[in-house]
Amino acid sequence: MYNMKIGIITDKPRAEFLPTEEGLLEDKQKRKTVKQLKETISKKYDCINLVFDDNAIKRLKGEKVDLVFNLCNGIRGNSRLSQLPAMLESAGIPYTSSSPLGHGLAQDKIYSGLIFKKLGIPTPNFIYVYNIDEIKDLEFNFPVLVKPKNEGSSRGIHEDSLVFNKESLIKIIGEQLKTYNPPIMITKYIEGKEFTVGVMGNSDNISVLPILEIDFSNIPNHLNKFYSFEVKVHYGEQTKYYVPARIKKETENNIKKMAVKAYKALNMRDYARIDFRLNEDNIPYVLEINSLPGLMKGHSDLCKMAGAAGLNYDGLVMKIVNNAVKRYGLDEN
């Protein structure tokens, strides 16, 4: 293979548009991840990093970048995750991770949920609302989980997002409509164990990493037992992670089967992470797909799963690069 040049592209700071702890933390994690990725990729390839702005395509062409390592969640708009991939496709520049369509479907949990239901992939029932008036005359089987339709990494899913009565539901819906793009989703809450699954590859060459079980039994009693932003950020040390998960082989195979089915349903590429809840009947419910999961060394769930599969951080990153290289046929040049 010729000496490729890889460009890591990340977003402008998002805190300007999401001026909350969520936005600040996202920016901090991105800075760390870019540094770690560049250190790894530079061991084999020429590597630069740049920010996604109006001059990004011009600079990529000027630098003669062969492959973009896409780290852009996007800053604003309903199609944030699709913006950079669409521009790269238009410019004919290869890149890692999913297509504009794949990112768009995964980011919009309403459309992905509808697709899952159509294909027989278990996913929690849900409705979505554009204003508070839409729910005033509706009856709900509480508890329900309220969340934005197009955020990731538990952004918008807080302790008070698990709602137990109509008064609280009206309050949280009003708050989320002020912060996040409408509509807001109201989903059935699935009681049970929580898992996340890393899937890697393309077409007929898809592999599943060891399943990660997320155990909330040690978090403080006043907190709800689900992966809220508060639990993920402030109670990481009290949260236990088991990889491989403590489940029977039959359940493991069923979760992996559904993970691959969901991955293919949304046309994911190179890598993604699928979140599950396992109910009392051992039915795995797909909660969502993260088409651009975190890659922060020693922190992100995908890194934990890769470690259990015998892939160190460098191995995980290079597997993502190699998946994209093979998909574009760059290894044939």
N, C-alpha and C positions, 0 to 999 in steps of 0.2 A: 504493500500500500504506500502511496506517495505521502509526503509529510504534510498532513492536513493542518489547516488553521481553523481553530474553533473559537467562536465568539460567544461569551456568556452575556445574555441580555436580561436585565432586570428592570423593575419599574422605577419611576420617580417616587419619592416618598409619598405614601398614601395618607399620612397623618393630616395633611392639608385638607383632604376630602373626607376623612373619617377621623375627626379630632378626638379620639377616645383612646383608652388603654389598648384596645384592639388594634387600632391603626398604628400606634407607636410600637407595639410589640411586633407586628408584622414587618415593619421597616427594620427593626433591630435584627430579627431573624434572617431577613433577606441579606443584610450586610454580612453577617457571619457566614451564611451559606455560600455567597459569592466567593468569599475569601477561601473557604474550604474547597469548593469546586475547582477554583483556579489552581490551587496548590496541587490537586490531584491530576487534573487534565494536563497541566504543564509538564508532568513527568514523562508524557509520551508525545504530546502535540504542542505546537505553538498555540498559545491561548491568550486572548485579550478579554476584557470585560467592558461593557458600556451600558448606558441607560437608554431605555426606549423613549425616544423623543422624535421630533419632526425630522431630525437629521440621521436617524438610526440606519435607514436603508442605504443612504448615500455613503455613510461611513463604513458600513459592512462591505459595500462594493469597493470602496477605496482601499480597505484593508485586505481585500481579496479573501474574505472568510469563506471557508468551504462548508461549514456546518455551524448552525446556531444552537447553543444549549439554551432552551427557552425556560426562563424563570419568571415570566411575566403573568401575574394574576390580573393585570390591568388596574386602572385607577378609578374609572367611573363609567357609568353606562350599563345597560342590561346585557351587553355582549362583551364584557371586559376581557374575559379569557381568550376570546376569539380574535381580538384586534391585531395582535402581533402576528399570529399564524397566518391571518388573511393577507397582511402586508407582505410577509415573507413569500407566501405562495405566488402573489402577484409579481414579485420581483424575481421569482425563480431561485430562491435561496433555501436549501435544505435546512431542516430544524428538527429537534427532538420533541417528543410527546405528540399529543393528538392534533387532529385537523381542526379548522375553525368550527366545523359542524360538530365534531366529537366534544370539543370543549364547551360549545354552546349548549348541547343537550345535557352534559354532566353538570354544568353550572346551574342550569334552570331545573330545580328539583321538581317542579310541577310537570314539565314535559318528560323528564326521565321517569318520574313515577307513573305517568300514563303509559309510557312504553313498557315498563316493567309489568304493569298489570295486563297489558295486551298480550304479552309473551308468557304469562303464567309465572312470573318471578315474584315471589311473595314480597310485598312492601306494605307499610302501614297505610290504612285508609286516610284520606285527607280531603280538606276543602281549602279554598283560598279566597281571601277577601281584599277589597280595595279600600273599604272604609268601615267604621265601627257599626254603622246602621245595618249592615248586611248580617250581623250576628245577633241583633237584639231579639229577634223572634225565633231564633233557632234553639233547639235542644241539643245538649251534648252529654256524652257519657264520659265524665271526668275520671281520671286526669287526662288532659290533652297536652301536647307539646306545641308551642308556638315558635316559629322560626322564619327567618328570611328565606326567600325562594332561591337566592343566588349568592350566598356567602359560603365560605369554607373554614376549616380548622376551628370549628366551634364559635366563630364570630357570629354574634346575634343569638347564640344559644346560651342563656344565662340561667342562674338558679331559679329566677322567677319566670323562666320560660315554661317550666312545668307547672301547669295551672290546674287548680282543684275546684274552682267555682266560677260562675258567670261574671261576678263583679271583677275578679282578678283578670279574667280573660279580656274584658273590655279595656281595662287599664293597660295591659301589656300590648294589646293590639294597637292602641293609640300611640304608645311610646315607640313601637317598632316602625309604625308608618311614618313617624317623624325622622327616623334615622336611616332606614333602608328602603331600597326600591320596592314599591308595591308591585303585585299583591303580596300579602303576608300569608304564610301557610299555617293551618291548624291541623295537626296530625294526631292520629291515635297513638297513645303511648304504649309501647310494647314492654311489658314487665319481663325481665329475664337477664341473662348474661350478655355482656357486650364483647364483640370481637371486631378485629379489622384484618383485612386480607390484602396482601400485595400481589399484584398480577403483573407479569412482565412478558414482553414479546409481541409478535405480530403473526397474523394469519394462522398457519399450522404449527408455528413454533412458539407456543404460549406456555409459560410455566407459572406455577403458583408458589409463593414463598410460604414458609411455615406460618400458621395462623397465630395471631397475637390476641391473647385474652386480656381484657382490661378489668381488673378486680377493684371494686370500690368499697370493699368491706372495712377497710382501715381509715377511710376518710371520716371527718367529724360527723357526729350524728345529726347535726342541724342541716347538713347538706343532703340534697337528693342524690340518689345513686345512679347518675348518668354523667356522660362526658361533657359537662358544661364548660364554658370558658373559664370559670373560676376554678373548677377542679383541675382542668388541664394546665392552667398557668400557676396557680397558687398552692395546689395540693399534689403536685407531681410526686413528691417524696412519699406521701401516704398512699398514693395509688400504686397498686401492684400490677406488674406486667408478667404474664406467663407466655413464653414462646419456646416450644410449641404449646398450644392451648391444652388445658386439662379436659379433654373431651374424648368420647369413644371414637373409634376409627370410622364407624358408620356416619356419625355426625360430622366428623372432619371431612369426609369425602363429599357429603351433601353440601356443606358450606363451600368447599372448593368448587364443586360443580356449579353452584349458583353464582359464585364469584366470576367464573369464566363466562357463564351465560350472560351476566350483566355487562361484563367488559366488552363482549362481542356485540351486545345489543346496542350499545352507544358508540360503537366503532372506535374504541380506545386504541391507542398506539403506543408502543415502546414500554410504558409503565403506567400504572394507576393504583389507587387504593380504594377498596370497597369496605364500607362499614356495615356491620350486622348487629341485630339483636336476636337471640335465640329464646323463643317463648317456652312455656312449660310443656308444650307438646313436641319440643325439639324441632320446631319449624324455624329455619333461619330467614329472617326478614331483612331485606336490603334497605338500609336507611338512606344511603347516598353513595355516589362515586365521586372521589376526588381525582380529577384528571391531571392535576399538577400537585401531587402531594409533597409535603416538606422533605427536604434533603439535608437538614442540619445534623451534622455528625454528633452522635451521642445523645440526641434528643428526639428526632423525628421517628415516628412509628415504623416507617419503611426501613429505616436504618437498623432498627431493632430486629425486624424480621429477616433482613438480609444477613445480619450477623448470625442468626440461628441457622441459616442455610449455608454457612461457611463462607459467606462473602464479607470481606471487610469493606470499609467505606470506599476505598479505591476500586475494589471489585464491583461494587454496586454502581458507582458512577460510570465506570468503563463499560459495564453491561448495558446501561442506558445508551451510551454513545454508540456502542457496537450494534444495538438494535436499530438505531436510526441509520447508521452507515449501511447496514445490509438492506434495509428497506429502500433506500435510495440507490443502491448499487454502487456506492462510492468505493467499496472494497474491490471493485472490478477495474478501477482506473489505474 
